[in-house]
Each structure stands twice: as C-alpha cells, then as structure tokens.
C-alpha cells in the first residue's frame, strides 16, 4: 500500500510503499530512507495514497539490514 509518514520532527514524507503493513520497501524519489525508523510517529493514507493521480517510478530498497 502507498502511505504517508510523519516523523518526530514534523516532517511529512509521501509516496512510500509498504508491504504486509510493516515493511517499507520503496519510496518515490529516494534511494535510501531520509529518516530513521525510530523517528516515525504516524503512518497514514491520504486520498492521493489511496488513489494516486500520477504513475510513480518506485525506487525499491534492495539493501536489507
């Protein structure tokens, strides 16, 4: 599912792809996560997340730690 994430410092990151409600697998425009997992305070879906108006070229993360 495509989601939006808010971090502790108030930054909002959009167009994030999650799998099984727990794994961040891709993020549009980023090769790596620009935040730490521990900094996430909210994960939610906007109307655009549920019904994207444009095609996204996903950058899938292939380095798993």
N, C-alpha and C positions, 0 to 999 in steps of 0.2 A: 504494500500500500504506500501511496505517496503521503508524506506528512510534513508538518512544520514543527520546528523545535525552538523553544525559548530557553536561554541559558541564565545562570545566576546573575550575570552582569547586565541582563536585559536585552541582549542581542537576540534577534529573530533570524532563523535560518529556514529557508523554504526549499521546496523541491528535493526532499530527502526520501529515499526509497528504503523501506524496512521490510524485513521478511519474518514471518512467524511471530509478529508483534514484539520482537526482541532484538533483532539483528539489523544494524544499519549497514546496508550492502552497497549503496551508491548515493551520490549527491551531485546534482547538476552544477557544473562549473568548478568542481573541486576534485583534485586527485587524492587528497587526504582530508580528514576531518579538520576543520578550523577551530575546534573546541575539544575539550576533554569530556569523556563520557560522564564523569562525576559532576560536571558543571551543568548537566541537563536538569531543568526543574519542571519542564512541561513538554509533552508531545501531544499534538492535536492535529485534526484535519480541518482545513478551511474549505470553502466551496470550491476553490480552484484545485485543491488537492484531490477532492472527490471527483471533479470533472475538469481536467486540465484543458485550457483553451489552446495550448500550443504543444507540439511534439517536443519531447525532451531527449537530448543525446546524453544518456547516462554515462558517467564515469564510474565503472564498477571497481570497488576496492578488492584487490586480489592479494594483498599482503595481510594475512591474519595473524594476530598476536595472541 
